[in-house]
Amino acid sequence: MPNYQGVWSLTTQMQNVSDWPTKFQPRALFMSGEPTSGTFSNVIDYVNISTLGDASDFGDLSAAKRSIMTASSFSRAVAAGGRINGSGYNINVIEYVTIASTGNTTDFGDTTEICQLGTGTGNETRGVFQLGIGPSTYTNIIEYITIASTGNATDFGDSTEARAYGQDSALSSPTRGVFGGGYGASATTNTIDYVTIGSTGNATDFGDLSVARYGMGAGSSATRGVFGAGHTGDTIDYITIASTGNATDFGDVLASDRYVSGTSNSTRAVFGGGQANSDSSRKNVIQYVTIASTGNATDFGDLTVARGLLSATSGSHGGL
């Protein structure tokens, strides 16, 4: 590892460039999901966000499941909660993989209660989860983990309303975690709220989505967040994370789908999989947008398995 003090020599500059791939992992991981109604998946696959192409096999989760929550640091991706295939019940398992390698997950700890259909985000230090549906009903519980260590989740605070089916609709800057949309106790919501990741406490109102919906994917740079797809249409909209206010129209995804996953690097947001709003068919499509601009999504490639109710994360998202 070079000494970066003072004037850099050409050799030191080249060493610095070579260090970047080990810190910022360009991979997006797509985990779990539902290939057909009532059939769950243990699949983890991945793409390099900077290039286009089909996903490759990464490894397996500890069990076939759907509706998990994900978060990641530069090096580690964490999957929490979900529903186990064939069991009819939610779980509190947290597990992780090392993003730069491939392989199956390792046990991390447990969430404070069993849950599914929540959503997760975080920064280099913490993963933050809004739990979705708890043991019996919608919950407003938010909790967190320290990604570099292993252990059980700790209470963080409460979201502004109890809701689930956010799916993959959380995003972050290095300081803020933002949660958008979902389905509350009786209705679809357009609520966006946020927390300061490095502290604990209840979420604060941010603004509203342009269209109330659930089952979205989301991604961000350090400054801008995008929410794509969802139950009520093909909308993509965006926010400026450091401010508060309502979301603004960005463009459209390729089709009207729900239960889509989303993640990003600092340039691109990618949306993978989903379930068609029209006929409930599962999708293998990966698509992307350039976060700093506006416009419609473009085809990226295909997942290894078509599925909805999956979740995505990366080692280079906007919170890192």
BELRADA-V752591 format. One record per residue. N is the residue number from 1. SS is DSSP state (@ for helix, = for strand, . for the rest). NEAR is the number of other ideal C-beta (glycine too) atoms within 8 Angstrom. D_CENTER is the distance of its C-alpha to the mean C-alpha in whole Angstrom. Layout:
((N/SS/NEAR/D_CENTER) (N/SS/NEAR/D_CENTER))
This chain:
((1/./3/32) (2/./7/34) (3/./4/35) (4/./6/34) (5/./3/36) (6/./3/39) (7/./3/39) (8/./8/37) (9/./6/39) (10/@/6/38) (11/@/7/37) (12/@/11/35) (13/@/9/33) (14/@/8/33) (15/@/10/32) (16/@/11/29) (17/@/7/28) (18/@/7/28) (19/@/9/26) (20/@/8/23) (21/@/8/21) (22/@/5/21) (23/@/7/19) (24/./10/17) (25/./12/15) (26/./11/15) (27/=/13/13) (28/=/15/10) (29/=/17/9) (30/=/17/9) (31/=/15/10) (32/./19/12) (33/./16/13) (34/=/16/16) (35/./10/19) (36/=/6/21) (37/./5/22) (38/./4/22) (39/=/9/22) (40/./14/18) (41/=/14/17) (42/=/11/17) (43/=/14/16) (44/=/15/14) (45/=/13/14) (46/=/12/14) (47/=/16/15) (48/=/9/16) (49/./16/14) (50/./7/17) (51/./6/19) (52/./4/20) (53/./7/20) (54/./9/19) (55/./13/17) (56/=/8/19) (57/=/9/19) (58/=/10/17) (59/=/9/18) (60/=/8/18) (61/=/15/16) (62/=/9/19) (63/=/8/19) (64/=/11/19) (65/=/15/16) (66/=/14/14) (67/./14/11) (68/./14/10) (69/=/16/7) (70/=/15/6) (71/=/16/6) (72/=/17/9) (73/./12/12) (74/./12/14) (75/./8/15) (76/=/12/14) (77/=/14/10) (78/=/16/10) (79/=/15/10) (80/=/19/11) (81/./18/13) (82/./15/14) (83/=/13/17) (84/=/11/19) (85/./10/21) (86/./6/25) (87/./6/25) (88/./4/24) (89/./7/22) (90/=/12/19) (91/=/11/19) (92/=/11/18) (93/=/12/17) (94/=/16/15) (95/=/13/15) (96/=/13/14) (97/=/15/15) (98/=/8/16) (99/./14/14) (100/./8/18) (101/./6/19) (102/./6/19) (103/./7/20) (104/./8/19) (105/./12/17) (106/=/7/19) (107/=/9/19) (108/=/11/18) (109/=/9/19) (110/=/8/19) (111/=/15/17) (112/=/10/20) (113/=/10/20) (114/=/11/19) (115/=/16/16) (116/=/15/14) (117/./10/12) (118/./16/10) (119/=/14/7) (120/=/16/6) (121/=/13/6) (122/=/16/9) (123/./14/12) (124/./8/14) (125/./10/16) (126/=/12/14) (127/=/13/11) (128/=/17/11) (129/=/17/10) (130/=/16/12) (131/./15/13) (132/./19/14) (133/=/12/17) (134/./13/19) (135/./6/22) (136/./3/24) (137/./8/22) (138/=/12/20) (139/./12/19) (140/./11/18) (141/=/13/18) (142/=/15/15) (143/=/13/15) (144/=/14/15) (145/=/17/15) (146/=/8/17) (147/./15/15) (148/./6/18) (149/./5/20) (150/./6/20) (151/./7/21) (152/./9/20) (153/./13/18) (154/=/8/20) (155/=/9/20) (156/=/10/18) (157/=/10/20) (158/=/8/19) (159/./14/17) (160/./10/20) (161/./8/20) (162/./9/19) (163/./16/17) (164/=/13/14) (165/./11/13) (166/./18/10) (167/=/17/8) (168/=/16/5) (169/./17/7) (170/=/15/6) (171/=/19/7) (172/=/18/10) (173/./12/13) (174/./10/15) (175/./7/16) (176/=/11/14) (177/=/15/11) (178/=/16/11) (179/=/15/10) (180/=/16/12) (181/./16/14) (182/./16/14) (183/=/10/17) (184/./11/20) (185/./7/23) (186/./3/24) (187/./7/23) (188/=/12/20) (189/./12/19) (190/./11/18) (191/=/13/18) (192/=/15/15) (193/=/12/16) (194/=/13/15) (195/=/15/16) (196/=/9/17) (197/./16/15) (198/./7/18) (199/./6/20) (200/./6/20) (201/./7/21) (202/./8/20) (203/./12/18) (204/=/8/20) (205/=/9/20) (206/=/10/19) (207/=/9/20) (208/=/8/19) (209/./14/17) (210/./10/20) (211/./10/20) (212/./9/19) (213/./15/16) (214/./16/14) (215/./14/12) (216/=/18/10) (217/=/18/7) (218/=/15/7) (219/=/17/7) (220/=/19/10) (221/./10/13) (222/./9/15) (223/./9/16) (224/=/12/15) (225/=/14/12) (226/=/17/12) (227/=/18/11) (228/=/17/12) (229/./16/14) (230/./16/14) (231/./9/17) (232/./9/20) (233/./9/20) (234/./10/18) (235/=/14/18) (236/=/16/16) (237/=/13/16) (238/=/13/16) (239/=/15/16) (240/=/8/18) (241/./16/16) (242/./6/19) (243/./6/21) (244/./6/21) (245/./7/22) (246/./7/21) (247/./13/18) (248/=/8/20) (249/=/9/20) (250/=/10/19) (251/=/9/20) (252/=/8/19) (253/./15/17) (254/./9/19) (255/./8/20) (256/./9/19) (257/=/14/17) (258/=/15/14) (259/./12/12) (260/./20/10) (261/=/15/7) (262/=/19/5) (263/=/15/5) (264/=/19/9) (265/./12/12) (266/./8/14) (267/./9/16) (268/=/12/14) (269/=/15/11) (270/=/16/10) (271/=/16/10) (272/=/17/11) (273/./17/13) (274/./17/14) (275/=/14/17) (276/=/12/20) (277/./9/21) (278/./5/24) (279/./4/25) (280/./7/22) (281/./6/22) (282/=/14/19) (283/./14/18) (284/./11/17) (285/=/12/17) (286/=/16/14) (287/=/13/15) (288/=/12/14) (289/=/16/16) (290/=/8/17) (291/./15/15) (292/./6/19) (293/./6/21) (294/./6/21) (295/./7/21) (296/./9/20) (297/./13/18) (298/=/7/19) (299/=/8/19) (300/=/10/18) (301/=/9/19) (302/=/8/18) (303/./14/16) (304/./10/18) (305/./10/18) (306/./8/18) (307/./16/16) (308/=/15/14) (309/./11/12) (310/./17/9) (311/=/15/6) (312/=/16/5) (313/=/14/5) (314/=/17/8) (315/./15/11) (316/./13/12) (317/./15/9) (318/./17/11) (319/./15/11) (320/./12/13))
